[in-house]
């Protein structure tokens, strides 16, 4: 049973109403910590540099022996000669895998982990310490406490979408470089705030849009950028549809639901006020600080099937398949279209199927969006439509190229499929290829202070069509976009959906 997007519009409007009660949280720092942050007027030595240097000497008295890069650097930037220290925030779906990749890099040492679930946190700390065969990694419940440490150079952020802006901005305040998972944030306004924070703090940012570090995607984008398929007229961006039980928590709930007379099994049809809903709601496990986990989003009862990993199927905390994947295949689309990736649609609209906004899983299950780009380029973004193949397909006046995961590559020119290498005389535009992989690229850029292959501005623009597309579905019409001003044109109702209210006392301002 599907409800029109207009019903979901009311849902977001209620979130916006919460904004009227926003409050700035009180400072968490004791007065003595605030005093220590002041710079000495006589020596010019900041607390950060002093404590970092002191950390080096600490090895002599049995403290951890790693030397953070910022101990050797100046003005909050690390030295290229030291070891990069890292803290991990989030140990759910992406955090473990991302961390394992950084553990393989010998010039990176993970020294801290943070999670609101005690079980996840224990796994994180044990995994990291077992790798190093020591007890140097410390666990944290509060990410702000972890980020207050002066011996951490970088952070890996792998938290649910509704927490992206808060943790990223806090990292920037503490002069930490960031490897952040996609999408950039839950709303356009949050994304804009993250971009400003990263730019103002002069931080290095890498997004987990790792496809840019795979050869088939790089090869396809280079063919397009060098004009070998002629003028681009159309791009097809194929994304997943429906809902996936990533956490494996749905079967247990469905077993309970099977005891009811009507035996409901579709979580996108389980609504409040029904026996099925009552069976789904339970007390949060003691190990999880659920009230902090729900954080800035609207308060709602605990349902196991919409928390760990499956939070993405609830618009209160995530953005469904559209927002979960837009930063992958549309990112590759933008890489091929060029213009330094700082591009965006002129307009976007389409159709989508939504469950009832109150359902356990309520995100759009099937969608088709048509975006009009400059130079008469039409971009189709679709999930659940058989005519739009998974991956990215550029179509030009002289041919086409298609790429997808699993090293997939096809083209109208079969010779390109055989060689998988573009001759140098045709590579007038040479896209950067990340030697050593996506994680290595981040660490190298932390040292060189050069942009990564997926910097924050690129990720922001790659994600925008997903956000704008969702807004167009919610208001039920095509919307027009001013890419230069980053504003929706002439549609106050749609403009309101560029942000959402934060539950007090949270604020990303």
Secondary structure, DSSP 8 states (H G I E B T S, - for coil): ----HHHHHHHHHHHHHHGGG-------S-HHHHHHTS--TTT---HHHHHHHHHHHHGGGTS----BGGGT-BTTB--TTSBEEEEEE--SSSHHHHHHHHHT-TTEEEEEEE-SBHHHHHHHHHHHHHHHTSS--EEES-HHHHHT-TT--EEEE---GGGHHHHHHHHHHTT-EEEE-SSS-SSHHHHHHHHHHHHHHT--EEES-GGGGSHHHHHHHHHHHTTTT-SEEEEEEEE--S---TTS-HHHHHHHHTTSTT----GGG--TTSHHHHHHB----TTB-HHHHHTTS-----BGGGSTTGGGGSTTT--HHHHHHHHHHHHHHHHHH-GGG----SEEEEEEE---TTSSS-S-SEEEEEEEETTTEEEEEEES-TTS-SEEEEEETTEEEEEETTTEEEESSHHHHHH-S--GGG-SS-----TT-HHHHHHHHHHH----TT-HHHHHHHHHHHHHHHHHHHHTS-EEEETTTTEEES-HHHHHTTS----TT----
